[in-house]
Amino acid sequence: MGSRSRQAARLRGGAIGRSDGSRFIVAGGVMAAAAMLLPGVAIGSVGTKGGGASERLMPLTAAQIEAAGASGTGCSWSLGRNGPIRFAAADDHAVIRLSSRLVRLRPAAHAHDMFPFTHDRWSGDGVSVSVVAVASGTKEGSEAIGSPADLKVTIRGRATSRRGRMICGS
């Protein structure tokens, strides 16, 4: 048997050619365990000055977004397509949820328009947030545009940035 035949035989018996999917189940189980054991890595965390506990960026509920005045025509950011919203903004209101509290934000000094109905930089309650689109947008449905975007959260001078997906529209 030549070297190519042996290589093909190994592939048929390996993860690619297996029909029982056992290697995929093991890999999936490892990823799920990592997500449970390392929640700060899975969703992003921001350390606080002085060695305090880190703050995690948490999903927002529709009721929280509504109560903050950040619903309606505007923008939202999530870690991925169809993921839970972790930042929402409409007009001059925005909101994020940290592990310790809900933070209502207002446009930061010298903020620029991010979308006709919202801004690129926000601040409030010791927290600043900026959103930067990193690629051109694509049409999402009939009234929205989506694009990859970086969300940068700074708490007391310590910052973290995560790549996710921003959707703007109505």
Secondary structure, 3 states (H helix, E strand, C coil): CCHHHHHHHHHHHCCCCCCCCHHHHHHHHHHHHHHHHCHHHHHCEEEECCCEEEEEEECCCHHHHHHCCCCCCEEEEECCCCCCEEEEEECCEEEEEECCCEEEEEECCCCCEEECCEECEEEECCEEEEEEECCCCEEECCCEEEEEEEEEEEECCEEEEEEEEEEEEC
